Amino acid sequence: MQVVRALWDAWERRDMPAMFELYDTGLVWDMTRSQVPDMGTYHGHTGVRQFMREFLVPFDEYYAHAEGYIDAGDHVVVEVRQGGRGKESGVEVEMPVYWQSYFVRAGKVVRVEIHRDRDEALTQRS
């Protein structure tokens, strides 16, 4: 759980180098069960950067905050609240809560899975 908390602390500081130090170079970022249409699976640091660029395009401002952490045995589940302001519309939005499952090996995050459903995130096994 310590690695996942450190990752979120780095995110809140907008310290991308510190975040990527905690991601394994072979990281898999799986968006296939998320609420975001047409997102797939991203691989490695390059893939995660690509995902972030694609996802953030419509936002002028964006936030995501960890609301809670759950030790689920072989992974850590994080409840995430997110929102922002649209680039074109200027409208403030808060999106539905979602859950991220983090799988950590040897002190690095090797897999992140995005879920719409808390129970699915808790029972998911990479």
N, C-alpha and C positions, 0 to 999 in steps of 0.2 A: 504494500500500500504506500510505502514511503516514496517510491519512484513516481507513482501516479500523482501523489500530492505535490511533489517537487515539479513535475511537468506542468500541473495546473498553476502553481505559483509562478513559474516562468511565463506561462501564457498571460496571466494577469499583469505581469510587468512588461509584456510585449517583448520579451527577451527570446527571440527566435533561435539564436545560437545555443542558448542553454536548453531550449526545448529539444532541438535536434541532437544534442549530446545524449539525451535520454532515449532517443529512438534508435533501435538497431538499424544498421544499413540495409538489412533485408526486410524491413517492416512491411506488413500488409495492412492496408487501411480499407476496410470493407464497408461500403455504403449501400449494399444491395438490399438491406432490410430497413433502410432509413425512410423518413417522410419525404425526402427530396427525390423527385422523379428523375430518371435518366442518369443516375449516378451509379458507378460500378465499383470496381476494386482497384486500388492504387497501390503501387509497389515501390518500396525504397524511399529514400529522402526526396528524390526527384518526383516521384509519383505523388507524395503528400504535398509537396509544394505546388504541383499542378492542380491537385484537388482544391487547395486553399485559394489559388488564383481564380479558378472557375467558380467556386462557391461564392466568393466575395464580390464578384463583378457587379451585381445589382445594388450593392450597399455603398452609401457614402460613409456611414458609421455602422459598426457591428460590434456586438458583445456576446460572449458566451461565458457563463459563470457556473462553476461546480457548486451544486446545492447540497450534495451529500455523497458520501463514499460508503460502499458496502463491500466487505470482504466476502467473496463468493467461492472461496476455496482455491481453485486454480486460476482465478482471475478477479479483478477488481471492477465493480460496477459503479459508474458515476452518473448521478442525476444531473442533467444540464438544462439550464434556462438560458434562452438566447433571444436576441432581438436586434433592432437597429433602425436606421433611417434609410429609406430608398434613395438611390442616386438620382433618378429621374423625377420621382413623385415628391420627394421630401417628406413622405409620410413615415411616422414612427410606427414600428410594428413590434409586437412580442409574439414569438412563435411558440407552438406547443412544446412542453417539456419533452425531452428525449433522454435516452440512456446510452452510455458508451461502456463497452466491455474492454478492459485492458488486460492483455496477457504479457507477463513479464518473465524474462529468463536472463539469468546472469546480469541482473541490474539494468537491463534495457527493455524497453517496450518492443515486442516483436509483432504484435497484432492488436489492432483496434477495430472493434465491430460496433456499428451504430444501430440502435434499436428504437422502435417506436414504443415498445412495450417493456415495462419493468420486469415482469415475470420471464419473458423471453430472454432478456439480458442476463438475468440471474441463472437461468438453466442452460444458457448457451455454452457449448464446449467446443473450443477450437480444435 
